Amino acid sequence: MRVIFHVDEEEKWPLALGNVKNMVAYCRQNASAYEIEVVANSQAVLTYRESGHLEAEMQALSQQGVKFAACQNALRALGISQEELSGFVHPVPAGVVELAQKQAQGFAYIKP
């Protein structure tokens, strides 16, 4: 299962992470391979800062193979440097381009 989650509002993070956890649990219970990426843009990238309130939850998902991406355009607009991001977060040049590319590669798109 190949899925890309899109988060662009900070208040959507708990719902998005719950969806991701459920997807990972389902795939593991059914011995189904998965590739899951969460792309944050707009205000949602604020949650990726080190010591954020959801960092431990995201770190645990990262250790289960979930990838977390941050839109560099949003980071720049909000004055957030790469050094401020949690170590498991990788920047992408543009969140919307990442979303489009993954969908073109066959990823299912989910926006909680």
Backbone as XML, in Angstrom:
<?xml version="1.0"?>
<chain id="A" units="angstrom">
  <residue number="1" name="MET">
    <atom name="N" x="0.846" y="-1.163" z="0.000"/>
    <atom name="CA" x="0.000" y="0.000" z="0.000"/>
    <atom name="C" x="0.899" y="1.236" z="0.000"/>
  </residue>
  <residue number="2" name="ARG">
    <atom name="N" x="0.649" y="2.125" z="-0.923"/>
    <atom name="CA" x="1.434" y="3.358" z="-1.035"/>
    <atom name="C" x="0.494" y="4.538" z="-0.817"/>
  </residue>
  <residue number="3" name="VAL">
    <atom name="N" x="0.777" y="5.310" z="0.238"/>
    <atom name="CA" x="-0.138" y="6.383" z="0.636"/>
    <atom name="C" x="0.649" y="7.645" z="0.966"/>
  </residue>
  <residue number="4" name="ILE">
    <atom name="N" x="0.120" y="8.780" z="0.536"/>
    <atom name="CA" x="0.687" y="10.070" z="0.917"/>
    <atom name="C" x="-0.381" y="10.871" z="1.642"/>
  </residue>
  <residue number="5" name="PHE">
    <atom name="N" x="-0.043" y="11.292" z="2.853"/>
    <atom name="CA" x="-0.940" y="12.114" z="3.667"/>
    <atom name="C" x="-0.522" y="13.572" z="3.529"/>
  </residue>
  <residue number="6" name="HIS">
    <atom name="N" x="-1.502" y="14.450" z="3.457"/>
    <atom name="CA" x="-1.260" y="15.887" z="3.303"/>
    <atom name="C" x="-1.817" y="16.622" z="4.516"/>
  </residue>
  <residue number="7" name="VAL">
    <atom name="N" x="-0.945" y="17.344" z="5.216"/>
    <atom name="CA" x="-1.369" y="18.125" z="6.380"/>
    <atom name="C" x="-0.950" y="19.578" z="6.142"/>
  </residue>
  <residue number="8" name="ASP">
    <atom name="N" x="-1.923" y="20.495" z="6.162"/>
    <atom name="CA" x="-1.597" y="21.909" z="5.963"/>
    <atom name="C" x="-2.120" y="22.815" z="7.083"/>
  </residue>
  <residue number="9" name="GLU">
    <atom name="N" x="-2.703" y="22.209" z="8.118"/>
    <atom name="CA" x="-3.186" y="22.970" z="9.266"/>
    <atom name="C" x="-2.704" y="22.278" z="10.540"/>
  </residue>
  <residue number="10" name="GLU">
    <atom name="N" x="-2.163" y="23.060" z="11.461"/>
    <atom name="CA" x="-1.638" y="22.472" z="12.705"/>
    <atom name="C" x="-2.682" y="21.659" z="13.458"/>
  </residue>
  <residue number="11" name="GLU">
    <atom name="N" x="-3.908" y="22.139" z="13.485"/>
    <atom name="CA" x="-4.949" y="21.452" z="14.260"/>
    <atom name="C" x="-5.348" y="20.104" z="13.663"/>
  </residue>
  <residue number="12" name="LYS">
    <atom name="N" x="-4.900" y="19.804" z="12.456"/>
    <atom name="CA" x="-5.216" y="18.517" z="11.812"/>
    <atom name="C" x="-4.220" y="17.412" z="12.166"/>
  </residue>
  <residue number="13" name="TRP">
    <atom name="N" x="-3.123" y="17.767" z="12.828"/>
    <atom name="CA" x="-2.102" y="16.762" z="13.127"/>
    <atom name="C" x="-2.611" y="15.568" z="13.937"/>
  </residue>
  <residue number="14" name="PRO">
    <atom name="N" x="-3.348" y="15.760" z="15.023"/>
    <atom name="CA" x="-3.803" y="14.576" z="15.775"/>
    <atom name="C" x="-4.626" y="13.613" z="14.915"/>
  </residue>
  <residue number="15" name="LEU">
    <atom name="N" x="-5.513" y="14.145" z="14.099"/>
    <atom name="CA" x="-6.319" y="13.299" z="13.217"/>
    <atom name="C" x="-5.433" y="12.592" z="12.192"/>
  </residue>
  <residue number="16" name="ALA">
    <atom name="N" x="-4.522" y="13.344" z="11.585"/>
    <atom name="CA" x="-3.635" y="12.763" z="10.576"/>
    <atom name="C" x="-2.779" y="11.643" z="11.165"/>
  </residue>
  <residue number="17" name="LEU">
    <atom name="N" x="-2.189" y="11.889" z="12.332"/>
    <atom name="CA" x="-1.343" y="10.864" z="12.947"/>
    <atom name="C" x="-2.152" y="9.646" z="13.369"/>
  </residue>
  <residue number="18" name="GLY">
    <atom name="N" x="-3.375" y="9.857" z="13.801"/>
    <atom name="CA" x="-4.261" y="8.728" z="14.106"/>
    <atom name="C" x="-4.532" y="7.896" z="12.866"/>
  </residue>
  <residue number="19" name="ASN">
    <atom name="N" x="-4.773" y="8.570" z="11.736"/>
    <atom name="CA" x="-4.986" y="7.867" z="10.467"/>
    <atom name="C" x="-3.749" y="7.070" z="10.063"/>
  </residue>
  <residue number="20" name="VAL">
    <atom name="N" x="-2.583" y="7.692" z="10.212"/>
    <atom name="CA" x="-1.330" y="7.018" z="9.850"/>
    <atom name="C" x="-1.115" y="5.793" z="10.738"/>
  </residue>
  <residue number="21" name="LYS">
    <atom name="N" x="-1.326" y="5.946" z="12.041"/>
    <atom name="CA" x="-1.176" y="4.806" z="12.967"/>
    <atom name="C" x="-2.104" y="3.664" z="12.586"/>
  </residue>
  <residue number="22" name="ASN">
    <atom name="N" x="-3.347" y="3.994" z="12.270"/>
    <atom name="CA" x="-4.310" y="2.965" z="11.874"/>
    <atom name="C" x="-3.874" y="2.264" z="10.596"/>
  </residue>
  <residue number="23" name="MET">
    <atom name="N" x="-3.344" y="3.012" z="9.644"/>
    <atom name="CA" x="-2.878" y="2.441" z="8.380"/>
    <atom name="C" x="-1.705" y="1.496" z="8.621"/>
  </residue>
  <residue number="24" name="VAL">
    <atom name="N" x="-0.752" y="1.927" z="9.435"/>
    <atom name="CA" x="0.411" y="1.090" z="9.751"/>
    <atom name="C" x="-0.043" y="-0.181" z="10.469"/>
  </residue>
  <residue number="25" name="ALA">
    <atom name="N" x="-0.918" y="-0.042" z="11.444"/>
    <atom name="CA" x="-1.412" y="-1.205" z="12.195"/>
    <atom name="C" x="-2.119" y="-2.187" z="11.270"/>
  </residue>
  <residue number="26" name="TYR">
    <atom name="N" x="-2.961" y="-1.678" z="10.380"/>
    <atom name="CA" x="-3.679" y="-2.549" z="9.440"/>
    <atom name="C" x="-2.685" y="-3.306" z="8.554"/>
  </residue>
  <residue number="27" name="CYS">
    <atom name="N" x="-1.730" y="-2.588" z="8.003"/>
    <atom name="CA" x="-0.760" y="-3.224" z="7.111"/>
    <atom name="C" x="0.061" y="-4.283" z="7.839"/>
  </residue>
  <residue number="28" name="ARG">
    <atom name="N" x="0.461" y="-3.991" z="9.058"/>
    <atom name="CA" x="1.248" y="-4.960" z="9.827"/>
    <atom name="C" x="0.419" y="-6.190" z="10.188"/>
  </residue>
  <residue number="29" name="GLN">
    <atom name="N" x="-0.831" y="-5.983" z="10.583"/>
    <atom name="CA" x="-1.699" y="-7.107" z="10.952"/>
    <atom name="C" x="-2.006" y="-8.002" z="9.759"/>
  </residue>
  <residue number="30" name="ASN">
    <atom name="N" x="-1.996" y="-7.414" z="8.574"/>
    <atom name="CA" x="-2.330" y="-8.166" z="7.368"/>
    <atom name="C" x="-1.108" y="-8.502" z="6.524"/>
  </residue>
  <residue number="31" name="ALA">
    <atom name="N" x="0.069" y="-8.351" z="7.114"/>
    <atom name="CA" x="1.333" y="-8.647" z="6.432"/>
    <atom name="C" x="1.386" y="-7.992" z="5.057"/>
  </residue>
  <residue number="32" name="SER">
    <atom name="N" x="0.934" y="-6.758" z="5.001"/>
    <atom name="CA" x="0.897" y="-5.998" z="3.755"/>
    <atom name="C" x="2.015" y="-4.959" z="3.767"/>
  </residue>
  <residue number="33" name="ALA">
    <atom name="N" x="2.815" y="-4.962" z="2.725"/>
    <atom name="CA" x="3.887" y="-3.965" z="2.629"/>
    <atom name="C" x="3.268" y="-2.577" z="2.505"/>
  </residue>
  <residue number="34" name="TYR">
    <atom name="N" x="3.967" y="-1.588" z="3.038"/>
    <atom name="CA" x="3.446" y="-0.226" z="2.944"/>
    <atom name="C" x="4.574" y="0.772" z="2.744"/>
  </residue>
  <residue number="35" name="GLU">
    <atom name="N" x="4.215" y="1.854" z="2.104"/>
    <atom name="CA" x="5.090" y="3.005" z="1.931"/>
    <atom name="C" x="4.216" y="4.215" z="2.229"/>
  </residue>
  <residue number="36" name="ILE">
    <atom name="N" x="4.499" y="4.871" z="3.339"/>
    <atom name="CA" x="3.667" y="5.989" z="3.787"/>
    <atom name="C" x="4.538" y="7.219" z="3.977"/>
  </residue>
  <residue number="37" name="GLU">
    <atom name="N" x="4.076" y="8.329" z="3.414"/>
    <atom name="CA" x="4.757" y="9.610" z="3.595"/>
    <atom name="C" x="3.731" y="10.638" z="4.045"/>
  </residue>
  <residue number="38" name="VAL">
    <atom name="N" x="4.150" y="11.494" z="4.959"/>
    <atom name="CA" x="3.311" y="12.594" z="5.426"/>
    <atom name="C" x="3.983" y="13.886" z="4.978"/>
  </residue>
  <residue number="39" name="VAL">
    <atom name="N" x="3.277" y="14.671" z="4.172"/>
    <atom name="CA" x="3.809" y="15.945" z="3.689"/>
    <atom name="C" x="3.094" y="17.081" z="4.405"/>
  </residue>
  <residue number="40" name="ALA">
    <atom name="N" x="3.876" y="17.950" z="5.029"/>
    <atom name="CA" x="3.317" y="19.130" z="5.688"/>
    <atom name="C" x="3.720" y="20.372" z="4.911"/>
  </residue>
  <residue number="41" name="ASN">
    <atom name="N" x="2.751" y="21.251" z="4.708"/>
    <atom name="CA" x="3.041" y="22.562" z="4.141"/>
    <atom name="C" x="2.237" y="23.596" z="4.915"/>
  </residue>
  <residue number="42" name="SER">
    <atom name="N" x="2.341" y="24.831" z="4.502"/>
    <atom name="CA" x="1.649" y="25.930" z="5.170"/>
    <atom name="C" x="1.989" y="25.923" z="6.670"/>
  </residue>
  <residue number="43" name="GLN">
    <atom name="N" x="1.028" y="26.258" z="7.514"/>
    <atom name="CA" x="1.258" y="26.362" z="8.960"/>
    <atom name="C" x="1.589" y="25.017" z="9.618"/>
  </residue>
  <residue number="44" name="ALA">
    <atom name="N" x="1.266" y="23.918" z="8.974"/>
    <atom name="CA" x="1.491" y="22.595" z="9.570"/>
    <atom name="C" x="2.968" y="22.287" z="9.791"/>
  </residue>
  <residue number="45" name="VAL">
    <atom name="N" x="3.869" y="22.949" z="9.045"/>
    <atom name="CA" x="5.298" y="22.671" z="9.245"/>
    <atom name="C" x="5.775" y="23.110" z="10.627"/>
  </residue>
  <residue number="46" name="LEU">
    <atom name="N" x="5.036" y="23.992" z="11.274"/>
    <atom name="CA" x="5.419" y="24.445" z="12.619"/>
    <atom name="C" x="5.521" y="23.278" z="13.602"/>
  </residue>
  <residue number="47" name="THR">
    <atom name="N" x="4.719" y="22.258" z="13.397"/>
    <atom name="CA" x="4.703" y="21.096" z="14.292"/>
    <atom name="C" x="5.962" y="20.249" z="14.155"/>
  </residue>
  <residue number="48" name="TYR">
    <atom name="N" x="6.690" y="20.396" z="13.067"/>
    <atom name="CA" x="7.907" y="19.623" z="12.839"/>
    <atom name="C" x="9.116" y="20.137" z="13.621"/>
  </residue>
  <residue number="49" name="ARG">
    <atom name="N" x="8.988" y="21.252" z="14.292"/>
    <atom name="CA" x="10.137" y="21.773" z="15.036"/>
    <atom name="C" x="10.510" y="20.815" z="16.165"/>
  </residue>
  <residue number="50" name="GLU">
    <atom name="N" x="11.815" y="20.745" z="16.437"/>
    <atom name="CA" x="12.312" y="19.899" z="17.526"/>
    <atom name="C" x="11.602" y="20.234" z="18.820"/>
  </residue>
  <residue number="51" name="SER">
    <atom name="N" x="11.341" y="19.229" z="19.596"/>
    <atom name="CA" x="10.652" y="19.360" z="20.885"/>
    <atom name="C" x="9.202" y="19.790" z="20.734"/>
  </residue>
  <residue number="52" name="GLY">
    <atom name="N" x="8.639" y="19.568" z="19.557"/>
    <atom name="CA" x="7.224" y="19.847" z="19.363"/>
    <atom name="C" x="6.381" y="18.866" z="20.167"/>
  </residue>
  <residue number="53" name="HIS">
    <atom name="N" x="5.143" y="19.215" z="20.405"/>
    <atom name="CA" x="4.284" y="18.394" z="21.269"/>
    <atom name="C" x="3.948" y="17.022" z="20.680"/>
  </residue>
  <residue number="54" name="LEU">
    <atom name="N" x="4.142" y="16.827" z="19.386"/>
    <atom name="CA" x="3.849" y="15.528" z="18.772"/>
    <atom name="C" x="5.114" y="14.806" z="18.302"/>
  </residue>
  <residue number="55" name="GLU">
    <atom name="N" x="6.264" y="15.331" z="18.685"/>
    <atom name="CA" x="7.530" y="14.780" z="18.192"/>
    <atom name="C" x="7.702" y="13.299" z="18.532"/>
  </residue>
  <residue number="56" name="ALA">
    <atom name="N" x="7.408" y="12.894" z="19.753"/>
    <atom name="CA" x="7.597" y="11.490" z="20.150"/>
    <atom name="C" x="6.705" y="10.565" z="19.331"/>
  </residue>
  <residue number="57" name="GLU">
    <atom name="N" x="5.477" y="10.992" z="19.102"/>
    <atom name="CA" x="4.538" y="10.188" z="18.315"/>
    <atom name="C" x="5.027" y="10.050" z="16.869"/>
  </residue>
  <residue number="58" name="MET">
    <atom name="N" x="5.509" y="11.145" z="16.303"/>
    <atom name="CA" x="6.036" y="11.110" z="14.934"/>
    <atom name="C" x="7.307" y="10.277" z="14.864"/>
  </residue>
  <residue number="59" name="GLN">
    <atom name="N" x="8.161" y="10.406" z="15.861"/>
    <atom name="CA" x="9.409" y="9.634" z="15.905"/>
    <atom name="C" x="9.102" y="8.139" z="15.909"/>
  </residue>
  <residue number="60" name="ALA">
    <atom name="N" x="8.120" y="7.727" z="16.694"/>
    <atom name="CA" x="7.739" y="6.311" z="16.750"/>
    <atom name="C" x="7.255" y="5.827" z="15.386"/>
  </residue>
  <residue number="61" name="LEU">
    <atom name="N" x="6.475" y="6.638" z="14.702"/>
    <atom name="CA" x="6.002" y="6.265" z="13.363"/>
    <atom name="C" x="7.162" y="6.230" z="12.373"/>
  </residue>
  <residue number="62" name="SER">
    <atom name="N" x="8.083" y="7.157" z="12.516"/>
    <atom name="CA" x="9.261" y="7.180" z="11.655"/>
    <atom name="C" x="10.059" y="5.887" z="11.810"/>
  </residue>
  <residue number="63" name="GLN">
    <atom name="N" x="10.152" y="5.394" z="13.032"/>
    <atom name="CA" x="10.875" y="4.147" z="13.286"/>
    <atom name="C" x="10.157" y="2.938" z="12.697"/>
  </residue>
  <residue number="64" name="GLN">
    <atom name="N" x="8.891" y="3.123" z="12.343"/>
    <atom name="CA" x="8.130" y="2.059" z="11.683"/>
    <atom name="C" x="8.114" y="2.250" z="10.165"/>
  </residue>
  <residue number="65" name="GLY">
    <atom name="N" x="8.934" y="3.167" z="9.675"/>
    <atom name="CA" x="9.082" y="3.346" z="8.236"/>
    <atom name="C" x="8.293" y="4.487" z="7.618"/>
  </residue>
  <residue number="66" name="VAL">
    <atom name="N" x="7.536" y="5.222" z="8.413"/>
    <atom name="CA" x="6.774" y="6.354" z="7.882"/>
    <atom name="C" x="7.735" y="7.512" z="7.647"/>
  </residue>
  <residue number="67" name="LYS">
    <atom name="N" x="7.630" y="8.146" z="6.475"/>
    <atom name="CA" x="8.479" y="9.286" z="6.139"/>
    <atom name="C" x="7.715" y="10.579" z="6.393"/>
  </residue>
  <residue number="68" name="PHE">
    <atom name="N" x="8.421" y="11.580" z="6.888"/>
    <atom name="CA" x="7.832" y="12.892" z="7.149"/>
    <atom name="C" x="8.581" y="13.935" z="6.324"/>
  </residue>
  <residue number="69" name="ALA">
    <atom name="N" x="7.840" y="14.696" z="5.522"/>
    <atom name="CA" x="8.431" y="15.705" z="4.647"/>
    <atom name="C" x="7.885" y="17.085" z="4.977"/>
  </residue>
  <residue number="70" name="ALA">
    <atom name="N" x="8.758" y="18.087" z="4.874"/>
    <atom name="CA" x="8.373" y="19.477" z="5.128"/>
    <atom name="C" x="8.611" y="20.305" z="3.872"/>
  </residue>
  <residue number="71" name="CYS">
    <atom name="N" x="7.648" y="21.105" z="3.517"/>
    <atom name="CA" x="7.741" y="21.998" z="2.367"/>
    <atom name="C" x="8.746" y="23.113" z="2.661"/>
  </residue>
  <residue number="72" name="GLN">
    <atom name="N" x="9.787" y="23.216" z="1.836"/>
    <atom name="CA" x="10.790" y="24.264" z="2.041"/>
    <atom name="C" x="10.205" y="25.657" z="1.829"/>
  </residue>
  <residue number="73" name="ASN">
    <atom name="N" x="9.238" y="25.786" z="0.939"/>
    <atom name="CA" x="8.606" y="27.094" z="0.734"/>
    <atom name="C" x="7.934" y="27.566" z="2.021"/>
  </residue>
  <residue number="74" name="ALA">
    <atom name="N" x="7.234" y="26.661" z="2.686"/>
    <atom name="CA" x="6.560" y="27.012" z="3.942"/>
    <atom name="C" x="7.579" y="27.302" z="5.040"/>
  </residue>
  <residue number="75" name="LEU">
    <atom name="N" x="8.634" y="26.501" z="5.099"/>
    <atom name="CA" x="9.678" y="26.731" z="6.103"/>
    <atom name="C" x="10.276" y="28.127" z="5.935"/>
  </residue>
  <residue number="76" name="ARG">
    <atom name="N" x="10.585" y="28.459" z="4.687"/>
    <atom name="CA" x="11.167" y="29.769" z="4.395"/>
    <atom name="C" x="10.197" y="30.895" z="4.770"/>
  </residue>
  <residue number="77" name="ALA">
    <atom name="N" x="8.934" y="30.742" z="4.388"/>
    <atom name="CA" x="7.926" y="31.770" z="4.664"/>
    <atom name="C" x="7.723" y="31.992" z="6.162"/>
  </residue>
  <residue number="78" name="LEU">
    <atom name="N" x="7.891" y="30.921" z="6.945"/>
    <atom name="CA" x="7.682" y="31.009" z="8.395"/>
    <atom name="C" x="8.979" y="31.238" z="9.176"/>
  </residue>
  <residue number="79" name="GLY">
    <atom name="N" x="10.088" y="31.359" z="8.446"/>
    <atom name="CA" x="11.367" y="31.626" z="9.096"/>
    <atom name="C" x="11.906" y="30.468" z="9.911"/>
  </residue>
  <residue number="80" name="ILE">
    <atom name="N" x="11.639" y="29.244" z="9.464"/>
    <atom name="CA" x="12.108" y="28.043" z="10.167"/>
    <atom name="C" x="13.300" y="27.468" z="9.411"/>
  </residue>
  <residue number="81" name="SER">
    <atom name="N" x="14.409" y="27.272" z="10.098"/>
    <atom name="CA" x="15.589" y="26.687" z="9.463"/>
    <atom name="C" x="15.525" y="25.161" z="9.558"/>
  </residue>
  <residue number="82" name="GLN">
    <atom name="N" x="16.278" y="24.506" z="8.685"/>
    <atom name="CA" x="16.332" y="23.039" z="8.705"/>
    <atom name="C" x="16.853" y="22.529" z="10.040"/>
  </residue>
  <residue number="83" name="GLU">
    <atom name="N" x="17.734" y="23.278" z="10.656"/>
    <atom name="CA" x="18.320" y="22.879" z="11.933"/>
    <atom name="C" x="17.280" y="22.824" z="13.047"/>
  </residue>
  <residue number="84" name="GLU">
    <atom name="N" x="16.182" y="23.532" z="12.891"/>
    <atom name="CA" x="15.121" y="23.545" z="13.905"/>
    <atom name="C" x="14.198" y="22.332" z="13.805"/>
  </residue>
  <residue number="85" name="LEU">
    <atom name="N" x="14.280" y="21.603" z="12.695"/>
    <atom name="CA" x="13.385" y="20.470" z="12.468"/>
    <atom name="C" x="13.843" y="19.235" z="13.229"/>
  </residue>
  <residue number="86" name="SER">
    <atom name="N" x="12.895" y="18.411" z="13.594"/>
    <atom name="CA" x="13.210" y="17.110" z="14.188"/>
    <atom name="C" x="14.040" y="16.314" z="13.186"/>
  </residue>
  <residue number="87" name="GLY">
    <atom name="N" x="14.923" y="15.482" z="13.688"/>
    <atom name="CA" x="15.861" y="14.758" z="12.843"/>
    <atom name="C" x="15.243" y="13.826" z="11.811"/>
  </residue>
  <residue number="88" name="PHE">
    <atom name="N" x="14.040" y="13.352" z="12.049"/>
    <atom name="CA" x="13.406" y="12.414" z="11.118"/>
    <atom name="C" x="12.679" y="13.113" z="9.971"/>
  </residue>
  <residue number="89" name="VAL">
    <atom name="N" x="12.615" y="14.440" z="9.994"/>
    <atom name="CA" x="11.903" y="15.204" z="8.961"/>
    <atom name="C" x="12.864" y="15.552" z="7.830"/>
  </residue>
  <residue number="90" name="HIS">
    <atom name="N" x="12.451" y="15.278" z="6.598"/>
    <atom name="CA" x="13.276" y="15.676" z="5.460"/>
    <atom name="C" x="12.550" y="16.767" z="4.665"/>
  </residue>
  <residue number="91" name="PRO">
    <atom name="N" x="13.286" y="17.806" z="4.278"/>
    <atom name="CA" x="12.673" y="18.880" z="3.506"/>
    <atom name="C" x="12.510" y="18.482" z="2.040"/>
  </residue>
  <residue number="92" name="VAL">
    <atom name="N" x="11.459" y="18.994" z="1.429"/>
    <atom name="CA" x="11.236" y="18.836" z="-0.008"/>
    <atom name="C" x="11.082" y="20.245" z="-0.575"/>
  </residue>
  <residue number="93" name="PRO">
    <atom name="N" x="11.509" y="20.471" z="-1.821"/>
    <atom name="CA" x="11.468" y="21.825" z="-2.373"/>
    <atom name="C" x="10.089" y="22.489" z="-2.312"/>
  </residue>
  <residue number="94" name="ALA">
    <atom name="N" x="9.057" y="21.730" z="-2.646"/>
    <atom name="CA" x="7.691" y="22.274" z="-2.623"/>
    <atom name="C" x="6.727" y="21.154" z="-2.254"/>
  </residue>
  <residue number="95" name="GLY">
    <atom name="N" x="5.948" y="21.365" z="-1.220"/>
    <atom name="CA" x="5.012" y="20.337" z="-0.765"/>
    <atom name="C" x="4.032" y="19.907" z="-1.838"/>
  </residue>
  <residue number="96" name="VAL">
    <atom name="N" x="3.485" y="20.868" z="-2.575"/>
    <atom name="CA" x="2.490" y="20.519" z="-3.597"/>
    <atom name="C" x="3.110" y="19.706" z="-4.728"/>
  </residue>
  <residue number="97" name="VAL">
    <atom name="N" x="4.370" y="19.983" z="-5.050"/>
    <atom name="CA" x="5.057" y="19.202" z="-6.082"/>
    <atom name="C" x="5.283" y="17.778" z="-5.581"/>
  </residue>
  <residue number="98" name="GLU">
    <atom name="N" x="5.700" y="17.635" z="-4.335"/>
    <atom name="CA" x="5.896" y="16.305" z="-3.739"/>
    <atom name="C" x="4.596" y="15.504" z="-3.781"/>
  </residue>
  <residue number="99" name="LEU">
    <atom name="N" x="3.501" y="16.153" z="-3.419"/>
    <atom name="CA" x="2.192" y="15.489" z="-3.445"/>
    <atom name="C" x="1.833" y="15.040" z="-4.855"/>
  </residue>
  <residue number="100" name="ALA">
    <atom name="N" x="2.030" y="15.906" z="-5.829"/>
    <atom name="CA" x="1.698" y="15.577" z="-7.219"/>
    <atom name="C" x="2.585" y="14.458" z="-7.753"/>
  </residue>
  <residue number="101" name="GLN">
    <atom name="N" x="3.876" y="14.522" z="-7.444"/>
    <atom name="CA" x="4.794" y="13.483" z="-7.918"/>
    <atom name="C" x="4.440" y="12.122" z="-7.333"/>
  </residue>
  <residue number="102" name="LYS">
    <atom name="N" x="4.151" y="12.086" z="-6.051"/>
    <atom name="CA" x="3.806" y="10.810" z="-5.417"/>
    <atom name="C" x="2.507" y="10.253" z="-5.992"/>
  </residue>
  <residue number="103" name="GLN">
    <atom name="N" x="1.536" y="11.116" z="-6.241"/>
    <atom name="CA" x="0.286" y="10.641" z="-6.836"/>
    <atom name="C" x="0.537" y="10.103" z="-8.243"/>
  </residue>
  <residue number="104" name="ALA">
    <atom name="N" x="1.420" y="10.748" z="-8.989"/>
    <atom name="CA" x="1.764" y="10.270" z="-10.329"/>
    <atom name="C" x="2.465" y="8.912" z="-10.261"/>
  </residue>
  <residue number="105" name="GLN">
    <atom name="N" x="3.121" y="8.625" z="-9.124"/>
    <atom name="CA" x="3.800" y="7.341" z="-8.922"/>
    <atom name="C" x="2.864" y="6.271" z="-8.365"/>
  </residue>
  <residue number="106" name="GLY">
    <atom name="N" x="1.588" y="6.620" z="-8.210"/>
    <atom name="CA" x="0.611" y="5.636" z="-7.760"/>
    <atom name="C" x="0.250" y="5.685" z="-6.287"/>
  </residue>
  <residue number="107" name="PHE">
    <atom name="N" x="0.720" y="6.676" z="-5.564"/>
    <atom name="CA" x="0.362" y="6.814" z="-4.152"/>
    <atom name="C" x="-1.082" y="7.290" z="-4.031"/>
  </residue>
  <residue number="108" name="ALA">
    <atom name="N" x="-1.804" y="6.734" z="-3.079"/>
    <atom name="CA" x="-3.148" y="7.224" z="-2.758"/>
    <atom name="C" x="-2.986" y="8.497" z="-1.938"/>
  </residue>
  <residue number="109" name="TYR">
    <atom name="N" x="-3.833" y="9.483" z="-2.194"/>
    <atom name="CA" x="-3.770" y="10.780" z="-1.508"/>
    <atom name="C" x="-4.838" y="10.843" z="-0.435"/>
  </residue>
  <residue number="110" name="ILE">
    <atom name="N" x="-4.408" y="11.189" z="0.786"/>
    <atom name="CA" x="-5.356" y="11.345" z="1.893"/>
    <atom name="C" x="-5.072" y="12.672" z="2.574"/>
  </residue>
  <residue number="111" name="LYS">
    <atom name="N" x="-6.123" y="13.467" z="2.737"/>
    <atom name="CA" x="-6.013" y="14.733" z="3.473"/>
    <atom name="C" x="-7.046" y="14.709" z="4.586"/>
  </residue>
  <residue number="112" name="PRO">
    <atom name="N" x="-6.594" y="14.444" z="5.814"/>
    <atom name="CA" x="-7.535" y="14.387" z="6.939"/>
    <atom name="C" x="-8.169" y="15.745" z="7.220"/>
  </residue>
</chain>
